[in-house]
Amino acid sequence: MKKSAVRPARPEREADQHLAAEEPSVGEMQRADRASLRRVTGLSTELHDVTQVENRRLRLEYVVLVGVWTEGDSAQAEESLAELGRLAETAGSTVLDGVVQRRDKPDPATFVGSGKLRELDGIVRAAGADTVICDGELAPGQLRQLEEKLQVKVVDRTALILDIFAQHASSKEGKAQVELAQLQYYLPRLRGWGEKMSRQAGGRAGAGGVGTRGPGETKLETDRRAVHKRITKLRKELGGMRTVRGTKRGRREENGTPSVAIAGYTNAGKSSVLNQLTNAGVLVEDALFATLDPTTRRAVTPDNRAYTLTDTVGFVRHLPHQLVEAFRSTLEEVTRADLLLHVVDGADEAPFEQVTAVREVLSEIAEEHGATLPEELLVVNKTDLVSPAHLAELRQLLPGALFASARKGEGIGALQEVIADRLPRPDVFVRALVPYARGDLVARIHAEGELVGAEHTEEGTHVHARVWADLAGALEPFAAAT
């Protein structure tokens, strides 16, 4: 049975009544106001139809969100918590409530401080929640303290994103990347309770039998060793997949096929843009991190030049560094591309913050590999959902960007023209008489180069074309017969 998000107000505790009897000073009131929990309205995502959450491996959980506002204004803090709510909904949870606390920095012990922890406990019990999700990455000690005090499951932003990735990854590489990120995150957070932490039996009194007596080791140590072994194995597997990916990319580069990478914030519409440009038919869903596995498809410019288009994993504010590390080989596709299509959600309330978040991660990856990012083309998507006034504001905020609606196909033609204009062109001009028996070379000219002119003669096809260096070498034996 679905729980209601509305609960009767809890009675005041005796300590609260005692504090209310004391008259606080002006300074105390100001400090209390700055440190108080602020209720964020409009966050409830309780579903009226359970079928709206399909393909979820976890049961529906009833959650309360909590954030600590340390910088920026209150609007930014509430937007961050609202995004956390959308992440929780994507993971299959029902958001009952959300609060934000103003602090100079998160409390090192309990994230929100002992006093506010008591208030949070009351909110959790009044709402009937079974999980608390914190808008930030919790230290192992903070996680343990919160769960002990609140007596409900506590999850931080990083664990939530990792859970979504685990639900949506489908390819072998994607699953391995997500598992590696999860193990790296959970390794310092491994804990044990009661009998699980007991040592193996030692001496003659031990009941474990031969091979189990002696000082032994804790269950925690055994778990850590197993996790380390699994991490090592996953890294080797991903290393092999990275080699395969590099081989395929090298083959495309040898053929001189230009490449375009699509990057952007999660749910900005990258898959929709890919479908419009290539008819790829990849999954399109109005959910965060709907697709994780990179997709590479062949596309053709309006002037009939072939290029590859690669859709990469979406980004989000404070993207866990474990994910950046695990998906590094995938994100390298961006640094090796000839053009970067940066898709922006025009309907979002803070699109420029999304652009900044994506650029920061890509710059970090490029710097670590000593590479430079390719030319960037901003594509503001979902213009059909934007008011004319907001659209005019976006044009001023993001000069040089293209505006499109992938869902309706608006602006896609202009996008194709700009891509064709910015892609590198073949730089070798050839004239050759290609025998009819070598029709494969003529086909390659059509697919990889620019055919300037062609004339069919008795000896073969007389072609004038611009091609890449490798194809020019293949045509060289026939150049003398021109």
N, C-alpha and C positions, 0 to 999 in steps of 0.2 A: 504494500500500500504506500502511495506517495505521501511523503511528509509535507506538511504545510510550512511555508517560509515564514508564516506569521505565528509568533509565540507571545503569550502574555508576559508583561513586564515582570522582571524578577523583583522580589521584595528587597528593600534596602537592608544591608547587613548592619549589625550593631556598630562595627567600626566606622562604616560610612555615616551613620547617624551621629556618632560621636564627633567625627571631623566636621560635619555640617554645623554642629553647635558652636564650634570655635569660629570667631570672626577673622578671616584671613586679611593680611595686609594687601596693599595695592601691588607690591612687588611679588608677593606670593601668588596673587591672582594672575599676574602676567606670566609668571613661570609656569603655573598650572595650565594656562591657556596654550602656551607654546608646546607643552609636553603632552597635551591631552590627545586622546584618540579621536579622530574625526571620522564620522560616519560618511561613507561615500554612497550616495543614492544612485538608483538606476542600474545596479550591478546584477540583480537577480536574473539567473538564466535557467530557472527551474522549468523543466520540459513538461508540456501537457500531453505529449505523445512520445512514449518511450522508443518508438520506431525511428524517431529523428536521430537517434544515436545508434547507427548500425556499424557492424564490423568492429565493435569495441570488445577487447578481451577482458577488460576490467568491469566489475559491476559499477553501477551508478553510486557515487559517493556524494554525501552532502557536506559541502565545504564552506569554511569562512576564510576570507582572504585578509591578510594583514601586511601592511607596508610601512616602512620607516622613511620618512621624508627628510633627507639630509641636505639637499641642494635643489636649486631651481624654485619655481613658484608652485603654488598649490594645484594649479591646473595641470602641470606636468606630472605631479605626484598622482593625481587622480587618473590621468590618462594611462600612466604606467600600471596602476592597479586594475583599470578597466581592461587593459591588454592581458593582464594576468588572468582575469576572469574569462576572456575568450580562450586562452590557452587551457584553462581548467575545463571549460565546456568541450573543447576539442578532445581532451583526454577522456571524456565521458562522465564528468562530474556535474553536479547541480550546485550552483553558487547560491547560497542563502544570504550572505552578508559580506560586507567588506569595510575595513577600517584602515585609516592612515594615521600614523603618529609622527609628530614633529620632534626631531632630535638632532643634535649636532652630529652624532654618529651612532650606529646601532650599538646597543648594550652588548659588551663582550660575553656576558653570561647567558642572557635570555633574549637577546635581540631587541626586545621592547622595554626592558627594565622590570624589576620585581613588582612595583606598584601597578603598572599598566598590565602586567601579566595577570593580576587578579581580576582586573576589569575585562580583559580578553576572555578569561575563564568563564565569567558570567555571561558574556555574549555568546560563547560557544554553547554553553548549556541551555541558554534561553532559545537559541535557534535550533537546537537539536542536531548540531553538526557532529560528524564523526571524523573529520579531517580538517586540519588547518594548513593553509598554503601561504608561505612567506614570500614576499616580493624581494628576493635577494638570495644569495648563496649562504647557507648557514654553516658555521664551523661545527665539527663533530660534537664539541661540548655544548654549543647552543642547541643543537638538535636534541641531545639527550636531556638537557634541562627542560626544554619545552614539553617534550613528551611526558616526562615525569610529573610536571606540574599540571598540565592540561588533561592528562589521561586520555588523549586521543592521538591518532596518527598525525605526525607533522611532516610536511613535505616542503622543500624550498623550490625556488624557481628553476634551478638547474635540474633537479630530479624530475620536475614536471615536464620540462622540455624533452629530457631523455626518454621519459615514458611515452610521449607522443611519437618520438622518432621510432621507438621500439614497436609501436602499433602499426606504423605506416611503412616501415622498410619492407621491401619485398624481394629484391635481388640478393644474391649471395654476398656481393660486395657491400651492399647497403646494410645487411644484417650484421656482417662482421664489423663494419665501422661503428654501428650503434652499440654492439656488445662491448667493443673495446672502450668506447667512451663511458659506458656504464661502469665497467670494471675499474677504470681509472678514477671515476668519481667515488665509487663505494669502497675502494680499498682503504683509505684512511678512516672510513666510517664503520668498519666492521666492529661489531660488538658481540658480547656473549653474556648470558644470564645463567645463574644457578648452576645446574648440573652441566650445562654446555661448557662452562669455564673450568670444570674440575679437571685435575690432572689424571693421567692414566695411572692405573694401580701399579704400585711398586712393591718389591720384596715378596716374601713367601705368602703374605696375606692377600696379595692381589688376586683378583678373580679373573683377570684378563687372559691368563694362560701364557704359553711360551711366546716370547717376542713382544709382549706388552708390558713386562715388568721393567722397573727402572724409573729414573726421574721423569721420563715422558715429556710431553709438551702440551700446552693448552690447546683447546679446540680453536681458539682464535689464531694461534700460530699456524695450525694446520690449514685453516681457511686462507690465511694470508699467503702461505706458500702455494696453495692451489690456484689462487687468483693470479699470482705472479707467473706461474707456469702457463696459465691460459692467456694472459696478456702477451707473453712471449710468442706463443703459438699464433695468436691472431695477427700480431705484427708481421710475422713471417708470411702468413697467408696474404695479408694486404700488400706486402712487398711484392709478392708474385703477381697479384692483380694489377699493381701499379706498373710493373714491367709490361704486362700485356696491354694496358691502356697506353703506355708510352710507345709501344710498337705500332699500335693502330694509328696513334697520332702522327708518328714519324712517317708512316706510309702515306697518310693524307698530305703531309708536308712535302714529301718527295714528289707526289703527283701535282704539287702546286695548287691544291685546292684551298682557297681562302676559308677561314673559319670565323664564325661569329658566336660569342658566348652570351647567354642571357643570365643576368643576375638581378637581384632585387629583394625587397622585403617579402616575408612570407605573406601569401594571399594577395599579392599585388597584381596577379593575373599573368604570370610568366608562361604558364602552360597554355593559357588561352592565346597569347601572342604566338607561341610556337605552333599551335594548331592552325592559326590563320596563315602563317607564312609557309607552312610545309604540309598541311593536311595530315599531320601526324596522328591525330586522334588519341592523344594521351589524356589521362584522367584530369578532369576539371571539376573541382569541388570548392564550394564556398566554406573553406575551413583552413585553419592555420596548419602549415606543413602537410598539405594534402598529398604532395608527391615529394619523395626524397631521392629516389634513384635517378641519376643523371640520364638524360635522353639526348642522343645525337641523331639528327635527321638531315637528309640532303634537301637543299632548297635551290631555286633557280631565280636569278634576278630578271627583271623585265627585259633586259637585253640578252637573255639566254646564257648567262654565266653561272656555273654551278658553284655552290659553297655549302659548307656544313654549318648547322645551327645546333648548339648544345645548351640544354636547359640545366641549370645548376640548382643546388639546394637553396632554399630560402633563408633569409637572415631575420634576426629579431634583435631588439635591444638587449644588451648584456648577454649575447650569445655565449653559452658555456665554452670555456677554452678547451674542454675535453672534446667537444664536438668539432671545433676548429681543427684540432690536432688530428682527430680520426678521419675527417673529411678532407684533409689537406690535399691528397692526390686528386680528388675530384675537383677541388677548387683551383688546382693548378691549371685546369683547362682555361680558366679566365686569363691567367697571365700569358698563356701561349696563343691566345686568339688574336686575330687581326682587328677585330672590332668588338666592343663591349656594349650590348644593349642593356641599359640599366632601367628596368621597369619600375615605375613608381605608382602607388595607389593614389590617384587623384582624389578619391572620395574620403581619404583619411583626414582626420583633423589636424595632424602634424606631419605632412609629407616630407618637409625638409629634414626633420629629425630622423625619418626613415632613411633618407639619402645619406645623411651623415653616418648612421650606424653601418650601412653597407660599405661605404667608402673606407671606414676605419679598418674593418676586417680585411678587405681586399688589399689595402695598403700594407697591412701587417704581413700578409702572406707574400706579397711581392718583395717586400724588404728582406724577409728571411731567405728567399731564394735568389736574391740579387737580380731580380727581374724588374721590368717596368710594366706598368699596366697599359693595355692598349687604349686607343682612342675611345672615349666614352660618348655614347649617344643616349641621352635621357629620353625615355618614352613615358609620358604621363598617361596612364591607362584609366579606364572606368569614367571617361568624361561624360557618359550618358547619365551618371549618378551625381554629377556636380552642377550646382547652380551657376548661372551666368556670372554672378558677382564673384563667387569663389574661383571660377575659371579664370576670370580676368586677374585676380590676385595671384593665382598660380603662374600665369604667364609673366608677371613681373618678378615673382620669387625665383622662377626657374627659367631664365632666358636661354634661348637656343634649344629648348626641349620640344619634342614632337608630341602632339596631343591626339589620342586615339581611344577608341572603344573596341577592344578585341571581341567583346560579346556581340556587338552589332556589326562589326567589320568596318567601322568608321575610322578613317585615317590610315588604314592598312596600306592602301595604294601609295600614299605619300611616304610611308615608312619604307616600303620596298624600293622606292626611287632613291631615298637617301642612303639606304644600305648599299645599293648598286654604285652610288657615287663615291662612297667612302671605302669600299673594298679595294685592295690592291689589284692592279690590272697586269696581265702578262706583259713582260718587257722585252721579248725577243720577237722581231718581225722576220717571218720566213716566207719564201716562195719555193714551192716544191711541186713536182709532178709525181703524184702518188699512184702507183699501179692499182688497178682494180682489185688485185689479190690482197692488197694491204688496206682494205676498207676499215680495219680496226684503227689505223692511224687517223683516218678522216673522222671516225666516230670520236676519237679522243680530242681532236681539234674542236668539235662541236661541244663536247662535254667540259673540257678544261680550258680552252682558249677562246679567242674571238676571231671568228671567220670574217675576213674582210671581203673576200670574193672567191668564187669557185667556178671553174669551167671544165666541162666534161669533154675529153678528147679521145681519139682512138687508143692512145697509149695509157691513159689514166685520167685522174682528176687533177687539174691544175689549180692549186690553192694558193691564196694570199691570206696570211693569218698572223695574229699575235699569239704567241704561246709561251709557256714557261720553259726554263732551260732544259729540263729533262726531256720534254717532248721535242724541243728543237734538236736535241742530240739524236733522237730516234728518226727525225725527218732529214737529217743531214745527208744520208746516202742518196737521197732523191733530189737534193738541191741542185746538183750539177746538171741534171737533165732539164732544168727549167728553161 
